[in-house]
Amino acid sequence: MAATPPRTPFLGLPSWPERQAVARALRTETVGGLVLLAAAVVALVWANTPLSSAYTTIRDFHFGIPALGLDLSVGHWTSDGLLTVFFLVAGIELKRELVVGSLRTPATAALPVIAAVCGMAVPAAFYAITVTAGGGSMDGWAVPMATDIAFALAVLAVMSTHLPTALRAFLLTLAVVDDLGAILIIAVFFTSDLNYWALAGAFAGLVVFYLLQRQRVKGWWWYLPLGVVIWALLYNGGIHATVAGVAMGLILRTVRDQDETESPAERTGHLLHPFSAGVCVPLFALFAAGVSVSGDALGKVFTTPEPLGVIAGLVAGKILGIFAGTYLAARFTRARLNPDLAWADVLALATLAGIGFTVALLIGELAFPGTAVGEHVKAAVLIASLTAALLAALLLRRRNAVYRRLYEEENLDEDADGIPDIYQRTEAGGA
């Protein structure tokens, strides 16, 4: 009789190289998340003081090159321009996950991908049910689908929780897949009148970008001007320009050559990640999060179907979607939960994923451009993200004693060789 195959571990200790990559990414995101929180607070205070007219004037001030179709407001430059850098970094991280990370094989990719897809589909369904019942607009169905990894990590930093590496890596993977889903939604559903000549030019630019990578051409002076041209052509082509960032991130080569210490994707990511997390995303938040928090405005959030659908999707939809998706996927793929953790930890992560700040605000702007409903939807994103953060803090703090023990075990290095002892014990046991 054939032996039953062993159950695949879920939320187990990642490999040492994977842990190093995750730690580098999360370290920058955490610092950036704290800056993001500060920018959001400044925006809210600024937009609700007597200086609010100055805020609106600066946000709506136009500059650029009208002849090239690039006469944009400051707010649009931050969302269409600076967020392209954010999505370029997201594309690089997605490529790394697909080539050398947790998404490289179907067996390891199944759980986080299923969890992320459910974590996008169920919030959209919650939104649809809410606005249908209230007679609202379906235009904002995609707003509650995205997770903001930087904001989530900032919450963890403020709480000072010792979340184990496996949980942090799972959260990062969820956010990476979320970002891919968000950019696909933006590319497919939020396009204006298409200019096929401009799109053809952007596609040709991406082909040149790919060929330069294939020929191992080095030098930022090749890629920076080409990237700007691709971005401008895509913007004029009617597709949201941030798609250019993801496309170039996916093209960048991730595997190192023998004579390289870093691949082009690694070099670009190390260079741009701090700029993206510390400058681009906070500046976007500064000009996107400035909404009125008067009693009347807050009342509209809870009595208007569109913002109410966003809150239901981000808070309840994310929790149900990610937790149920993960549990069912683990059950049907025979994945065995790490015995040091519990399903309560997955529930806490699902709650934390309800923080949908940056991309949710972006999609809200695209879905309801320049409307009162759009402002209420922005306020709903802020309220839902704050609610999710508080709920996640309660759930995570309850388990922090367990997390602290696991964190100490993961980082114990008695021989001071720079590699935690748990990895050497694991390798010795496997040998």
C-alpha positions as CSV (number, residue, x, y, z in Angstrom):
1,M,0.0,0.0,0.0
2,A,1.4,3.4,-1.0
3,A,2.4,5.7,1.8
4,T,0.4,8.9,2.3
5,P,2.5,11.8,1.0
6,P,3.6,14.2,3.8
7,R,1.6,17.4,4.3
8,T,3.2,20.5,3.1
9,P,4.1,22.9,5.9
10,F,2.3,26.3,5.9
11,L,3.8,29.3,7.5
12,G,6.9,27.4,8.3
13,L,10.4,28.9,8.5
14,P,11.4,30.3,5.2
15,S,14.9,29.6,3.7
16,W,17.8,31.8,4.8
17,P,18.1,33.6,1.4
18,E,14.3,34.1,1.3
19,R,14.3,35.5,4.8
20,Q,17.1,38.0,4.0
21,A,15.2,39.2,0.9
22,V,12.0,39.6,2.9
23,A,13.7,41.4,5.7
24,R,15.3,43.9,3.3
25,A,12.0,44.6,1.7
26,L,10.0,44.9,4.9
27,R,12.7,47.1,6.6
28,T,12.3,49.8,4.0
29,E,8.5,49.4,3.9
30,T,8.3,49.9,7.7
31,V,10.2,53.1,7.6
32,G,8.2,54.3,4.6
33,G,5.0,53.3,6.3
34,L,5.8,55.5,9.3
35,V,6.5,58.4,6.9
36,L,3.2,57.6,5.1
37,L,1.3,57.7,8.4
38,A,2.8,61.1,9.1
39,A,1.9,62.4,5.6
40,A,-1.7,61.2,6.0
41,V,-2.0,63.0,9.4
42,V,-0.6,66.2,7.9
43,A,-3.0,66.0,5.0
44,L,-6.0,65.5,7.2
45,V,-5.0,68.3,9.6
46,W,-4.1,70.7,6.7
47,A,-7.4,70.0,4.8
48,N,-9.5,70.7,8.0
49,T,-8.0,74.0,9.1
50,P,-8.4,77.6,7.9
51,L,-5.4,76.8,5.6
52,S,-7.5,74.3,3.6
53,S,-7.8,76.7,0.7
54,A,-4.0,76.7,0.3
55,Y,-4.1,72.9,0.3
56,T,-6.6,72.8,-2.5
57,T,-4.7,75.5,-4.5
58,I,-1.4,73.6,-4.3
59,R,-3.0,70.2,-5.1
60,D,-4.9,71.6,-8.1
61,F,-2.0,73.7,-9.5
62,H,-1.1,72.6,-13.0
63,F,2.3,72.4,-14.7
64,G,4.0,70.4,-17.3
65,I,4.4,70.3,-21.1
66,P,0.9,70.8,-22.7
67,A,2.2,70.1,-26.2
68,L,3.1,66.6,-25.1
69,G,-0.3,66.1,-23.3
70,L,1.4,66.3,-19.9
71,D,-0.2,69.4,-18.3
72,L,-1.2,67.8,-15.0
73,S,-2.1,69.1,-11.5
74,V,0.2,68.4,-8.6
75,G,-2.2,65.8,-7.4
76,H,-2.2,64.0,-10.7
77,W,1.6,64.2,-11.0
78,T,1.8,62.4,-7.6
79,S,-0.8,59.7,-8.6
80,D,0.3,59.2,-12.3
81,G,4.0,60.0,-11.9
82,L,5.4,59.3,-8.5
83,L,3.2,56.2,-8.0
84,T,4.7,54.8,-11.2
85,V,7.9,54.4,-9.1
86,F,5.9,52.6,-6.5
87,F,4.5,50.2,-9.0
88,L,7.9,49.7,-10.6
89,V,9.2,48.5,-7.2
90,A,6.1,46.3,-6.9
91,G,6.8,44.8,-10.3
92,I,10.4,44.0,-9.3
93,E,9.2,42.4,-6.1
94,L,6.6,40.4,-8.0
95,K,9.2,39.2,-10.5
96,R,11.5,38.2,-7.6
97,E,8.7,36.2,-6.0
98,L,7.9,34.5,-9.3
99,V,11.5,33.6,-10.1
100,V,13.2,32.9,-6.8
101,G,10.6,33.5,-4.1
102,S,7.5,31.9,-2.7
103,L,5.6,32.0,-6.0
104,R,8.2,30.1,-8.1
105,T,6.4,26.8,-7.8
106,P,2.7,25.9,-7.9
107,A,3.0,24.1,-4.6
108,T,4.3,27.1,-2.7
109,A,2.3,29.7,-4.7
110,A,-1.1,28.0,-4.2
111,L,-1.9,29.2,-0.7
112,P,-0.9,32.9,-0.9
113,V,-2.3,33.3,-4.4
114,I,-5.7,31.7,-3.4
115,A,-5.7,33.8,-0.2
116,A,-5.0,37.0,-2.1
117,V,-7.5,36.3,-4.9
118,C,-10.2,35.6,-2.3
119,G,-9.1,38.7,-0.4
120,M,-9.8,40.7,-3.5
121,A,-13.0,39.0,-4.7
122,V,-14.9,38.9,-1.4
123,P,-14.4,42.6,-0.6
124,A,-15.6,43.5,-4.2
125,A,-18.7,41.3,-3.5
126,F,-19.4,43.0,-0.2
127,Y,-19.2,46.4,-2.0
128,A,-21.5,45.2,-4.7
129,I,-24.1,43.8,-2.2
130,T,-24.0,47.0,-0.2
131,V,-24.4,49.5,-3.1
132,T,-27.0,47.3,-4.7
133,A,-29.1,47.3,-1.6
134,G,-28.6,51.1,-1.2
135,G,-29.1,52.0,-4.9
136,G,-25.5,53.3,-5.3
137,S,-23.0,53.2,-8.0
138,M,-21.0,50.1,-8.9
139,D,-18.1,52.2,-10.1
140,G,-16.1,51.8,-6.9
141,W,-16.2,48.0,-6.8
142,A,-12.4,47.7,-6.9
143,V,-11.6,50.2,-4.2
144,P,-11.7,47.7,-1.2
145,M,-9.6,45.1,-3.0
146,A,-6.0,46.3,-2.3
147,T,-3.8,45.9,0.8
148,D,-1.3,48.6,1.8
149,I,1.8,46.7,3.0
150,A,3.6,49.9,4.1
151,F,0.7,51.1,6.2
152,A,0.3,47.6,7.7
153,L,4.0,47.4,8.6
154,A,3.8,50.8,10.2
155,V,1.0,49.6,12.4
156,L,3.2,46.6,13.4
157,A,6.1,49.0,14.2
158,V,3.9,51.2,16.3
159,M,2.6,48.2,18.2
160,S,6.1,46.9,18.6
161,T,4.9,43.3,18.0
162,H,7.4,40.5,17.3
163,L,5.7,39.0,14.3
164,P,7.6,35.8,13.1
165,T,9.2,35.9,9.7
166,A,6.8,33.4,8.2
167,L,3.8,35.7,9.0
168,R,5.6,38.7,7.7
169,A,6.6,36.9,4.5
170,F,3.0,35.7,4.0
171,L,1.7,39.3,4.4
172,L,4.3,40.5,1.9
173,T,3.3,37.9,-0.6
174,L,-0.4,38.7,-0.2
175,A,0.4,42.4,-0.8
176,V,2.5,41.6,-3.9
177,V,-0.3,39.5,-5.5
178,D,-2.7,42.3,-4.4
179,D,-0.6,44.9,-6.2
180,L,-0.7,42.8,-9.4
181,G,-4.4,42.4,-9.2
182,A,-4.8,46.2,-8.6
183,I,-2.7,47.1,-11.6
184,L,-4.5,44.7,-13.9
185,I,-7.8,46.2,-12.7
186,I,-6.5,49.7,-13.4
187,A,-5.2,48.7,-16.8
188,V,-8.4,46.9,-17.9
189,F,-11.2,48.9,-16.2
190,F,-9.9,52.4,-15.8
191,T,-8.9,53.4,-19.3
192,S,-9.9,56.6,-21.2
193,D,-10.2,56.9,-24.9
194,L,-7.4,54.8,-26.4
195,N,-4.7,56.3,-28.6
196,Y,-3.5,53.2,-30.5
197,W,-0.4,55.0,-32.0
198,A,0.7,56.1,-28.5
199,L,0.1,52.6,-27.2
200,A,2.1,51.1,-30.1
201,G,4.9,53.4,-29.3
202,A,4.8,52.4,-25.6
203,F,4.9,48.7,-26.6
204,A,7.8,49.4,-28.9
205,G,9.6,51.1,-26.0
206,L,9.0,48.1,-23.8
207,V,10.5,45.8,-26.5
208,V,13.6,48.0,-26.6
209,F,13.8,47.8,-22.8
210,Y,13.6,44.0,-23.0
211,L,16.3,43.8,-25.7
212,L,18.6,46.0,-23.7
213,Q,18.2,43.7,-20.7
214,R,18.8,40.6,-22.9
215,Q,22.0,42.1,-24.3
216,R,23.2,42.9,-20.8
217,V,23.4,46.7,-21.6
218,K,24.2,48.6,-18.4
219,G,23.9,52.3,-17.5
220,W,21.0,54.3,-16.1
221,W,21.4,56.8,-19.0
222,W,19.8,54.1,-21.3
223,Y,16.9,53.1,-19.1
224,L,15.8,56.4,-17.4
225,P,15.1,58.3,-20.6
226,L,13.5,55.2,-22.2
227,G,11.4,54.7,-19.1
228,V,10.1,58.3,-19.1
229,V,9.2,58.0,-22.8
230,I,7.3,54.7,-22.2
231,W,5.5,56.3,-19.3
232,A,4.5,59.4,-21.3
233,L,3.3,57.3,-24.3
234,L,1.3,55.1,-22.1
235,Y,-0.3,58.1,-20.4
236,N,-1.2,59.6,-23.7
237,G,-2.4,56.2,-24.9
238,G,-5.3,56.3,-22.4
239,I,-4.0,53.6,-20.0
240,H,-3.1,54.7,-16.5
241,A,0.6,55.5,-16.6
242,T,1.5,53.4,-13.5
243,V,1.1,50.3,-15.6
244,A,4.4,51.3,-17.2
245,G,6.1,50.8,-13.8
246,V,4.9,47.3,-13.4
247,A,5.7,46.4,-17.0
248,M,9.3,47.6,-16.6
249,G,9.7,45.9,-13.2
250,L,8.6,42.6,-14.7
251,I,11.1,42.9,-17.6
252,L,14.1,43.7,-15.4
253,R,16.4,40.6,-15.1
254,T,16.2,39.0,-11.6
255,V,18.7,36.2,-11.9
256,R,22.4,37.2,-11.5
257,D,25.1,36.4,-14.1
258,Q,28.3,34.8,-12.8
259,D,30.2,38.1,-12.8
260,E,27.4,40.0,-11.0
261,T,27.0,40.6,-7.3
262,E,23.4,41.9,-7.9
263,S,21.0,41.5,-10.8
264,P,19.6,44.6,-12.5
265,A,16.3,44.0,-10.7
266,E,18.1,43.9,-7.3
267,R,20.2,47.0,-8.0
268,T,17.1,48.9,-9.2
269,G,15.0,47.8,-6.3
270,H,17.7,48.7,-3.7
271,L,18.1,52.2,-5.4
272,L,14.4,53.0,-5.8
273,H,12.7,51.2,-2.8
274,P,13.7,53.9,-0.2
275,F,12.7,56.7,-2.7
276,S,9.4,55.0,-3.3
277,A,8.5,54.2,0.3
278,G,9.9,57.4,1.8
279,V,9.0,60.0,-0.9
280,C,6.7,58.9,-3.6
281,V,4.0,57.2,-1.6
282,P,3.9,59.8,1.2
283,L,3.7,62.6,-1.3
284,F,0.8,60.8,-3.0
285,A,-0.9,60.4,0.5
286,L,-0.3,64.1,1.2
287,F,-2.4,65.1,-1.7
288,A,-4.9,62.2,-1.7
289,A,-5.8,61.9,2.0
290,G,-6.8,65.5,2.5
291,V,-10.6,65.0,3.0
292,S,-13.1,66.8,5.2
293,V,-13.8,65.1,8.6
294,S,-16.7,67.4,9.6
295,G,-19.7,65.8,11.2
296,D,-21.7,66.2,8.0
297,A,-19.0,64.6,5.9
298,L,-18.6,61.7,8.3
299,G,-22.3,61.2,8.4
300,K,-22.3,60.8,4.6
301,V,-19.7,58.1,4.9
302,F,-22.1,55.9,6.9
303,T,-25.3,56.8,5.1
304,T,-24.2,56.8,1.5
305,P,-24.0,53.3,-0.1
306,E,-20.6,53.8,-1.9
307,P,-18.4,54.6,1.1
308,L,-20.4,52.2,3.2
309,G,-19.6,49.5,0.7
310,V,-15.9,50.4,0.9
311,I,-15.9,50.1,4.7
312,A,-17.7,46.7,4.5
313,G,-15.4,45.4,1.9
314,L,-12.1,46.5,3.6
315,V,-13.1,45.5,7.1
316,A,-15.4,42.5,6.8
317,G,-14.7,41.4,3.2
318,K,-10.9,41.2,3.7
319,I,-11.2,39.2,6.9
320,L,-13.6,36.7,5.5
321,G,-12.0,36.5,2.1
322,I,-8.4,35.9,3.2
323,F,-9.1,33.7,6.2
324,A,-11.7,31.5,4.4
325,G,-9.5,31.3,1.3
326,T,-6.4,30.3,3.3
327,Y,-8.3,27.8,5.4
328,L,-10.0,26.1,2.5
329,A,-6.8,26.1,0.4
330,A,-4.8,24.6,3.2
331,R,-7.5,21.9,3.7
332,F,-7.7,20.9,0.1
333,T,-3.9,21.1,-0.7
334,R,-3.0,19.1,2.4
335,A,-1.0,22.0,3.8
336,R,-0.1,21.5,7.5
337,L,-0.2,24.7,9.6
338,N,3.1,25.4,11.5
339,P,2.5,23.8,14.9
340,D,4.0,26.9,16.6
341,L,1.2,29.0,15.1
342,A,-2.6,28.9,15.1
343,W,-5.4,29.9,12.8
344,A,-6.0,32.9,15.1
345,D,-2.7,34.2,13.6
346,V,-4.1,33.9,10.1
347,L,-7.2,35.7,11.2
348,A,-5.1,38.6,12.6
349,L,-3.2,38.9,9.3
350,A,-6.5,38.9,7.4
351,T,-7.7,41.7,9.6
352,L,-4.4,43.6,9.1
353,A,-4.8,43.2,5.3
354,G,-7.9,45.4,5.6
355,I,-5.6,48.4,5.6
356,G,-6.0,49.4,2.0
357,F,-4.6,52.9,2.0
358,T,-2.5,53.9,-1.1
359,V,-3.9,51.8,-3.9
360,A,-7.4,52.1,-2.5
361,L,-7.2,55.9,-2.6
362,L,-5.8,55.7,-6.2
363,I,-8.6,53.5,-7.4
364,G,-11.1,55.7,-5.6
365,E,-9.8,58.7,-7.5
366,L,-10.1,56.9,-10.8
367,A,-13.6,55.6,-10.0
368,F,-15.1,58.9,-8.8
369,P,-12.9,61.7,-10.3
370,G,-13.6,65.1,-8.8
371,T,-17.0,64.2,-7.2
372,A,-18.4,64.5,-3.7
373,V,-18.9,60.7,-3.7
374,G,-15.2,60.4,-4.4
375,E,-14.3,62.5,-1.3
376,H,-16.7,60.3,0.8
377,V,-15.0,57.2,-0.6
378,K,-11.6,58.6,0.4
379,A,-12.9,59.2,3.9
380,A,-14.2,55.7,4.0
381,V,-10.8,54.2,3.0
382,L,-9.2,56.2,5.9
383,I,-11.9,55.0,8.4
384,A,-11.8,51.4,7.2
385,S,-8.0,51.3,7.4
386,L,-8.0,52.8,10.9
387,T,-10.7,50.3,12.0
388,A,-8.7,47.3,10.5
389,A,-5.5,48.6,12.2
390,L,-7.2,48.8,15.6
391,L,-8.8,45.3,15.3
392,A,-5.6,43.8,14.1
393,A,-3.7,45.4,17.0
394,L,-6.1,43.8,19.4
395,L,-5.7,40.3,17.8
396,L,-1.9,40.5,17.4
397,R,-1.2,41.8,20.9
398,R,-3.1,38.8,22.4
399,R,-0.5,36.5,20.8
400,N,2.5,38.7,21.2
401,A,4.0,36.4,23.9
402,V,4.1,33.6,21.4
403,Y,5.5,35.8,18.7
404,R,8.2,37.1,21.0
405,R,9.3,33.5,21.8
406,L,9.4,32.5,18.1
407,Y,11.2,35.8,17.2
408,E,13.9,35.1,19.8
409,E,14.3,31.5,18.6
410,E,14.6,32.7,15.0
411,N,17.2,35.3,15.8
412,L,19.4,33.4,18.3
413,D,23.0,33.3,17.0
414,E,25.2,31.9,19.8
415,D,28.2,31.3,17.6
416,A,28.0,34.9,16.2
417,D,28.5,33.8,12.6
418,G,25.8,36.0,11.2
419,I,23.4,33.1,10.5
420,P,20.7,32.3,13.2
421,D,21.3,28.9,14.8
422,I,17.9,27.6,13.8
423,Y,18.9,27.5,10.2
424,Q,22.1,25.5,11.0
425,R,20.1,23.1,13.1
426,T,17.6,22.7,10.3
427,E,20.3,22.0,7.8
428,A,22.0,19.5,10.1
429,G,18.7,17.7,10.7
430,G,18.0,17.5,7.0
431,A,21.5,16.2,6.3
